[in-house]
């Protein structure tokens, strides 16, 4: 259930395009400059602005470009962390899961998880049942639903595709799924509505240092090449897998050596297939037949996906991609659990790959054993760095970072005696949850969306928009009512429509074709040709809105084609 505390605006708008944000950036000093527009950067900005701090966020690419759009798309307690005795992390995670279900019911949805137990499983049913009660207990029995034990006969109905040979049973427990990119986006939009300057495609090229303290950064517009200095009382490094690169940035006004690296980055890969190829009713917890690593097979609307890998990868986070070995690894796991629905390379529609920014604990731990706990560090020159952690706990991590920044500013007199309020994000819904029905009945919102469109969109499209945008879908439907041509589907037979492109540019700071097709609509992952068939149309419409000349339009088209090509690199062997 969403709260009614909606902050400073009620219509879900931010009133600024990406270009207008760039123009505002650096026009005056801010309390906090946040480097990184992933879930942590967006969460920090949201928390800080709601406390009355002035904030600017910059990212060298789009919001959620990195790990924050390449996760397993789950809001979960981390059942497997109980095996590693990380009870505190699990308790924190299940608590945050409950809060996020209230703050973003359109984006954080209950999902059943099956934990099949076979004769050769390393844990028997009794031990797993005990773990389930502990998991429910840590959530104070406020899980979306209480777990229950299913017999092999139950599973024939509940999950008929699952391998039945030697199956002893399976607990069915509940966590949540999410749209990770949109969760990041709505968090950033809420920050912008409360005064934050959110600037994408803005790369920090150096840090500014005065009197031995980091006091801002030089930022370059990656779309035009223009540069400007942004001054801030405190600077926060929230760059995820780019953390060590940010720490090593040149410093104008200082010759101090770069601090030691913090991260051990591991690569997570997922594959997407048609749901008919891998029909799932619930997420299924799988142990890989070779190395026994935990991964998941997850239903995703008309698609299913399988992931994730967990291999060390110190490479460029901007170029991380699936390899043939990664894809084969995931296909092998899926085929072991769903033998009547065997997958081949030809079934893979899309892949995604991201790097987890884990804290380096030194030699000895394998990739899967590295803790998902986070760490906040204030460097010798005052640069505040947040590293590690997981998607589910981003809001709590953000609170800790802002608390740290406030203490730092108070000690350095950077707040000039101002009284800063405690965090105010626990009860404030994200923009798409404002006006959400108290009983969580999404069909009420679907009806409002359909009505607002004045008959220009179908019920199926209204439902798809509601699922993605929540109550903000009403504004998209109103665009269609005013200009019916915007109700045109981008891909025949799919629910994505042209109005979403307009909305992405005007209200969601989209500046490139990649921004729209990868993170705003996700056609990159869901369409059978990854959006290539509609890319030119998208580029043409964006060009009209943003004043692109033909050369810019062609450049942005090629940028998108290159992104698709990178995701398909595994096919080359």
C-alpha positions in Angstrom: 0.0 0.0 0.0 1.4 3.4 -1.0 1.6 6.3 1.4 0.1 9.7 0.6 3.3 11.6 1.4 4.2 12.7 -2.1 6.9 15.3 -1.6 6.9 18.5 -3.6 4.9 17.5 -6.6 1.8 15.4 -7.4 1.8 14.9 -11.1 4.9 12.9 -11.5 6.7 15.4 -13.6 10.2 16.9 -13.2 9.8 19.7 -15.7 13.2 19.3 -17.3 14.8 17.4 -20.1 18.3 16.0 -19.9 19.7 19.1 -21.8 17.9 21.5 -19.3 19.5 19.5 -16.4 22.9 20.0 -18.0 22.3 23.7 -18.3 21.4 24.0 -14.6 24.4 21.9 -13.5 27.2 24.0 -12.0 25.2 27.2 -12.0 25.6 27.3 -8.2 27.4 25.3 -5.5 25.5 22.3 -4.0 25.8 20.6 -0.7 26.4 17.2 -2.3 27.8 16.2 -5.7 27.0 12.5 -6.3 29.0 10.8 -8.9 27.1 7.8 -10.3 23.4 7.5 -11.4 22.8 3.9 -10.4 20.5 2.8 -7.6 22.8 4.0 -4.9 23.4 7.5 -6.5 19.7 7.9 -7.1 18.8 6.7 -3.6 21.3 9.1 -2.0 19.9 12.0 -4.0 16.3 11.1 -3.0 17.2 10.8 0.7 19.3 14.0 0.7 16.8 16.2 -1.1 14.0 15.1 1.2 16.1 16.3 4.1 16.6 19.7 2.6 20.1 19.3 1.1 20.9 20.6 -2.4 22.2 17.8 -4.6 23.6 17.3 -8.1 24.0 13.8 -9.6 26.2 13.2 -12.7 26.7 10.0 -14.6 28.9 9.4 -17.7 26.1 7.4 -19.3 22.4 6.9 -18.6 20.7 6.3 -15.3 21.0 2.7 -14.3 23.4 2.1 -17.2 25.6 -0.3 -15.2 24.8 -2.9 -12.5 21.5 -1.3 -11.6 19.9 -2.5 -14.8 21.7 -5.8 -15.1 20.8 -7.5 -11.9 18.6 -10.6 -11.4 15.7 -8.1 -11.0 14.8 -9.4 -7.6 14.0 -7.7 -4.3 14.8 -10.5 -1.9 16.1 -11.4 1.5 18.9 -13.6 0.2 17.9 -17.0 1.5 21.3 -18.5 0.4 23.1 -16.0 2.7 21.8 -17.9 5.7 24.2 -20.6 4.7 27.0 -18.1 5.0 25.7 -17.0 8.5 25.0 -13.5 7.2 21.9 -13.3 9.3 22.2 -9.5 9.8 22.2 -9.0 6.0 19.2 -11.2 5.6 17.2 -9.4 8.3 18.0 -6.0 6.8 17.0 -7.3 3.3 13.7 -8.8 4.3 12.9 -5.6 6.2 13.6 -3.4 3.2 11.7 -5.8 1.0 8.6 -5.0 3.0 9.2 -1.3 2.8 9.8 -1.3 -1.0 6.6 -3.3 -1.5 4.8 -0.3 0.1 6.7 2.4 -1.6 6.6 0.9 -5.1 3.8 -1.7 -5.4 3.8 -1.3 -9.2 7.5 -2.2 -9.4 8.0 -4.6 -6.5 5.7 -7.5 -6.9 5.4 -10.8 -4.9 6.9 -13.8 -6.7 6.8 -17.4 -5.7 10.1 -19.3 -5.4 10.3 -23.0 -5.6 13.3 -24.8 -3.9 13.1 -28.3 -5.4 14.8 -31.0 -3.3 16.0 -34.2 -5.0 17.5 -37.4 -3.6 21.0 -36.3 -4.3 20.5 -32.7 -3.0 23.1 -31.5 -0.5 20.4 -30.4 2.0 17.4 -32.6 3.0 13.8 -31.4 3.3 13.9 -31.1 7.1 17.0 -28.8 7.0 15.5 -26.7 4.3 12.1 -26.5 6.1 13.9 -25.2 9.2 15.7 -22.6 7.0 12.3 -21.5 5.6 10.9 -20.9 9.1 14.0 -18.9 10.0 13.6 -16.9 6.8 10.0 -16.2 7.6 10.9 -15.4 11.2 13.6 -12.9 10.1 10.9 -11.0 8.2 8.8 -11.0 11.4 6.4 -13.2 9.4 5.6 -10.3 7.0 6.7 -12.1 3.9 4.3 -11.5 0.9 2.9 -15.0 1.8 3.9 -17.7 4.3 5.9 -20.6 2.8 4.4 -24.0 2.3 5.8 -27.4 1.5 4.8 -29.1 -1.8 4.8 -32.8 -2.5 6.0 -34.2 -5.8 2.3 -34.6 -6.8 1.6 -31.0 -5.9 4.5 -29.9 -8.1 3.1 -31.7 -11.2 0.4 -29.0 -11.1 2.3 -26.1 -9.6 5.4 -26.4 -11.9 4.8 -29.1 -14.5 8.0 -28.3 -16.5 10.2 -29.2 -13.5 12.1 -32.4 -13.6 10.2 -35.0 -11.6 12.8 -37.8 -11.4 14.0 -38.4 -7.9 12.1 -35.3 -6.7 11.3 -35.4 -3.0 9.4 -32.2 -2.7 9.9 -28.4 -2.7 9.1 -25.5 -0.3 7.3 -22.7 -2.0 8.3 -19.3 -0.5 7.9 -15.7 -1.5 10.2 -12.9 -2.4 9.7 -10.1 -5.0 10.5 -9.3 -8.6 11.2 -5.8 -9.8 12.2 -3.7 -12.8 15.6 -2.6 -11.6 16.2 0.1 -14.2 12.8 1.7 -13.6 13.2 1.4 -9.8 16.4 3.5 -10.2 14.7 5.9 -12.6 11.7 6.6 -10.4 14.0 7.1 -7.4 16.0 9.7 -9.4 12.8 11.3 -10.7 11.6 11.7 -7.1 14.9 13.3 -6.2 14.6 15.7 -9.2 11.1 16.6 -8.2 12.5 17.6 -4.8 15.2 19.8 -6.4 18.1 17.5 -7.4 19.9 18.2 -10.6 20.1 14.8 -12.3 22.5 15.0 -15.3 23.2 12.0 -17.5 25.9 11.7 -20.1 28.0 13.9 -17.9 31.5 12.4 -17.1 33.7 13.5 -14.3 37.2 14.0 -15.7 38.9 15.3 -12.6 38.2 16.1 -8.9 38.7 19.6 -7.6 40.7 19.9 -4.4 41.1 23.1 -2.2 42.8 23.2 1.2 43.3 19.5 1.1 39.6 18.7 0.6 37.7 17.5 -2.5 35.3 20.3 -3.3 33.8 19.4 -6.6 34.6 18.1 -10.1 35.2 19.0 -13.7 32.4 17.4 -15.8 32.3 16.8 -19.5 29.1 16.6 -21.6 29.5 13.3 -23.4 27.1 14.4 -26.1 28.6 17.8 -27.0 32.1 17.8 -25.5 31.4 20.9 -23.3 32.9 21.0 -19.9 32.2 22.8 -16.6 33.2 22.8 -13.0 30.7 21.8 -10.4 31.4 23.0 -6.8 30.1 21.0 -3.8 30.6 21.0 0.0 31.0 17.2 -0.2 31.5 14.7 -3.1 30.2 11.2 -3.0 31.5 8.3 -5.1 28.6 6.0 -5.9 29.9 4.5 -9.1 29.5 0.8 -8.4 31.9 -1.2 -10.5 33.7 2.0 -11.5 34.5 2.8 -7.9 38.2 2.2 -8.1 38.4 4.2 -11.4 36.7 7.1 -9.7 39.1 6.9 -6.7 42.0 7.1 -9.2 40.7 10.2 -11.0 43.3 13.0 -11.3 42.9 15.7 -8.7 43.2 19.4 -9.6 44.9 21.1 -6.7 46.5 18.0 -5.1 49.3 15.6 -5.8 48.3 13.1 -3.2 48.5 9.4 -4.4 45.3 7.6 -5.3 43.8 5.6 -2.5 44.0 1.8 -2.7 41.4 -0.1 -4.7 38.3 -1.4 -2.9 36.6 -3.8 -5.2 36.5 -7.3 -6.4 34.2 -7.3 -9.4 32.4 -10.4 -10.5 30.3 -10.9 -13.7 26.7 -11.9 -13.6 25.1 -13.0 -16.9 21.5 -13.8 -17.7 19.8 -15.2 -20.8 16.3 -14.4 -22.1 14.1 -16.9 -23.9 10.4 -17.1 -25.0 8.2 -18.2 -22.1 6.8 -21.0 -24.4 10.3 -22.4 -24.6 10.7 -22.4 -20.8 7.2 -22.2 -19.2 7.4 -21.2 -15.6 4.8 -20.3 -13.0 7.3 -19.5 -10.3 11.0 -18.7 -10.0 12.9 -21.9 -9.5 16.0 -22.1 -7.4 18.6 -24.3 -9.3 21.9 -25.7 -8.3 24.2 -25.9 -11.3 24.9 -29.6 -12.2 28.7 -28.9 -12.5 29.7 -26.6 -9.6 26.5 -26.5 -7.5 26.3 -22.7 -7.6 22.8 -21.3 -6.9 21.0 -19.6 -9.8 17.4 -19.0 -10.8 15.0 -19.6 -13.7 12.4 -16.8 -13.5 9.2 -16.0 -15.3 9.1 -12.5 -16.9 5.8 -11.8 -18.7 5.9 -13.3 -22.1 9.6 -14.2 -21.5 11.6 -16.3 -19.1 15.2 -15.7 -18.0 17.9 -17.8 -16.4 20.8 -16.5 -14.3 23.2 -15.7 -13.0 26.9 -16.5 -13.4 29.4 -15.4 -10.8 32.9 -15.2 -12.2 35.8 -12.7 -11.5 36.0 -10.1 -14.1 38.3 -7.1 -13.6 37.5 -5.7 -17.1 35.8 -2.5 -18.3 32.3 -2.4 -16.8 31.1 -0.5 -19.9 32.1 -3.4 -22.2 31.0 -6.4 -20.1 29.1 -9.0 -22.1 28.1 -12.6 -22.1 30.5 -15.2 -23.6 29.7 -18.5 -25.2 30.9 -20.2 -22.1 28.5 -18.1 -19.9 25.5 -18.9 -22.2 26.4 -22.7 -22.3 26.7 -22.7 -18.5 23.2 -21.3 -18.0 21.6 -23.5 -20.7 23.1 -26.5 -19.0 21.5 -25.6 -15.7 18.2 -25.0 -17.3 18.2 -28.2 -19.2 19.1 -30.2 -16.1 16.0 -28.9 -14.3 13.6 -28.7 -17.2 14.5 -31.7 -19.4 11.3 -31.6 -21.5 12.0 -28.0 -22.4 15.6 -28.1 -23.5 17.1 -24.9 -24.7 19.6 -24.3 -27.5 21.6 -21.3 -28.6 18.8 -20.6 -31.1 16.3 -20.0 -28.3 18.3 -17.2 -26.7 16.6 -13.9 -27.6 18.9 -11.6 -25.6 21.5 -11.6 -22.8 22.6 -9.1 -20.3 25.7 -8.9 -18.2 26.8 -6.7 -15.4 29.6 -6.5 -12.8 28.9 -6.8 -9.1 30.9 -4.2 -7.1 31.8 -6.5 -4.2 34.3 -5.5 -1.4 37.7 -7.1 -2.0 38.3 -9.4 1.0 41.6 -10.6 -0.3 42.6 -14.0 -1.6 40.9 -17.1 -0.4 37.2 -16.6 -0.9 35.6 -17.8 -4.1 33.3 -15.5 -6.1 30.1 -16.7 -4.6 31.3 -16.5 -1.0 32.3 -12.8 -1.2 30.1 -10.9 1.1 27.3 -8.7 -0.3 27.7 -6.3 2.6 28.5 -2.6 1.8 31.2 -0.3 3.0 31.3 3.5 3.4 34.7 5.2 3.5 35.7 8.8 3.9 39.1 9.3 2.1 42.0 11.4 3.3 40.8 14.3 1.2 37.1 13.9 2.2 35.8 12.0 -0.8 33.0 9.8 0.5 32.8 6.4 -1.2 30.0 3.8 -1.0 30.8 0.3 -2.3 29.3 -3.2 -2.2 25.8 -3.9 -1.1 22.8 -5.2 -3.0 19.8 -3.8 -4.8 17.3 -4.7 -2.1 19.0 -2.6 0.6 19.7 0.5 -1.5 17.4 2.7 0.5 19.0 1.9 3.8 22.5 2.2 2.3 21.5 5.7 1.0 20.4 6.7 4.5 23.8 5.7 5.9 25.7 7.6 3.2 23.7 10.8 3.7 24.1 10.5 7.5 27.8 10.1 6.9 27.9 13.2 4.6 25.9 15.3 7.1 28.3 14.4 9.9 31.3 15.2 7.7 29.8 18.6 6.7 28.9 19.4 10.3 32.5 18.8 11.3 33.8 20.9 8.5 31.2 23.6 9.0 29.9 22.9 5.5 26.3 23.3 6.7 26.8 26.7 8.4 24.6 25.8 11.3 21.7 24.4 9.3 19.5 21.8 11.0 19.2 18.8 8.7 16.2 16.5 9.2 16.5 12.7 9.6 15.7 10.5 6.7 12.1 10.8 5.2 12.0 8.1 2.6 10.4 5.2 4.5 6.8 6.4 4.0 7.1 8.4 0.8 6.0 6.5 -2.2 7.9 6.6 -5.5 6.1 8.7 -8.2 4.3 5.8 -9.9 2.8 4.7 -6.6 1.1 8.0 -5.8 -2.6 7.5 -5.8 -2.2 3.7 -5.9 -5.2 1.8 -4.5 -5.0 1.0 -0.8 -6.0 -2.6 -1.6 -3.3 -2.9 -4.3 -5.9 -3.6 -7.0 -4.0 -2.7 -10.1 -7.1 -3.2 -12.3 -8.5 0.1 -10.9 -5.5 2.0 -12.3 -5.7 0.1 -15.6 -9.3 1.3 -15.9 -8.2 4.9 -15.2 -5.4 4.6 -17.8 -7.8 3.2 -20.4 -10.3 5.9 -19.7 -7.6 8.6 -20.0 -6.7 7.4 -23.4 -10.2 8.1 -24.7 -10.3 4.8 -26.5 -6.9 5.1 -28.3 -5.3 2.2 -26.5 -6.5 -1.3 -25.7 -6.9 -2.8 -22.2 -3.8 -4.9 -22.8 -1.7 -1.9 -23.5 -3.2 0.0 -20.5 -2.3 -3.0 -18.3 1.2 -3.1 -19.7 1.7 0.7 -19.1 0.3 0.4 -15.6 2.7 -2.5 -14.8 5.6 -0.4 -15.9 4.7 3.2 -14.9 2.1 2.7 -12.1 -0.2 5.8 -11.9 2.2 7.7 -14.1 0.7 5.7 -17.0 -2.3 8.0 -16.9 -0.2 10.8 -18.2 1.0 8.6 -21.1 -2.6 7.7 -21.9 -3.5 11.3 -22.0 -0.8 11.9 -24.6 -2.5 9.3 -26.8 -5.9 11.0 -26.3 -4.5 14.3 -27.4 -2.5 12.9 -30.3 -3.8 9.4 -31.3 -0.8 8.7 -33.5 1.2 8.3 -30.3 -0.8 5.2 -29.5 0.9 3.4 -32.4 2.8 0.2 -31.3 6.5 0.3 -31.8 6.6 -3.4 -32.7 3.6 -5.1 -34.2 1.9 -7.4 -31.6 3.7 -5.9 -28.6 2.3 -3.4 -26.1 5.1 -0.7 -26.3 3.8 2.5 -28.0 5.2 5.7 -29.4 3.9 7.8 -26.6 6.5 6.1 -24.3 9.2 7.7 -26.4 7.7 11.1 -26.0 7.3 10.6 -22.3 10.9 9.2 -21.9 12.4 12.4 -23.5 10.2 14.9 -21.8 9.8 13.4 -18.4 12.5 10.7 -17.9 15.6 12.5 -19.2 16.2 10.0 -22.0 18.8 11.4 -24.4 19.8 8.5 -26.7 18.1 5.6 -28.5 19.9 3.3 -26.1 18.3 5.1 -23.1 14.9 4.5 -24.6 15.1 0.9 -26.0 17.4 -0.6 -23.3 16.2 1.0 -20.0 12.9 2.9 -20.6 11.0 0.3 -22.6 13.3 -2.8 -22.4 12.6 -3.8 -26.0 16.3 -4.5 -26.1 15.6 -7.6 -24.0 12.0 -8.5 -24.8 11.6 -8.0 -28.6 12.7 -11.0 -30.8 15.1 -8.7 -32.7 16.0 -6.6 -29.7 14.3 -3.5 -31.0 16.4 -3.2 -34.2 13.2 -3.2 -36.3 11.9 -0.1 -34.6 15.2 1.7 -33.8 15.0 4.0 -36.8 11.5 5.1 -36.0 12.5 5.7 -32.4 15.6 7.7 -33.5 13.4 9.8 -35.9 10.9 10.7 -33.2 13.6 11.5 -30.7 15.3 13.6 -33.3 12.2 15.7 -33.8 11.9 16.2 -30.0 15.6 16.9 -29.4 16.4 18.8 -32.6 18.9 16.2 -34.0 20.4 16.7 -37.4 20.8 13.7 -39.7 24.4 13.0 -38.5 23.3 12.9 -34.9 20.4 10.6 -35.7 22.7 8.2 -37.5 25.2 8.3 -34.7 22.6 7.4 -32.1 21.2 4.7 -34.3 24.7 3.2 -34.7 25.3 3.5 -30.9 22.2 1.3 -30.4 23.2 -1.2 -33.1 26.6 -1.5 -31.4 25.0 -2.2 -28.1 22.9 -5.0 -29.6 26.0 -6.4 -31.3 28.0 -6.4 -28.1 25.2 -8.4 -26.4 25.3 -10.9 -29.2 29.1 -11.3 -29.2 28.8 -14.7 -27.5 27.3 -16.1 -30.8 30.7 -15.7 -32.4 32.2 -18.2 -30.1 
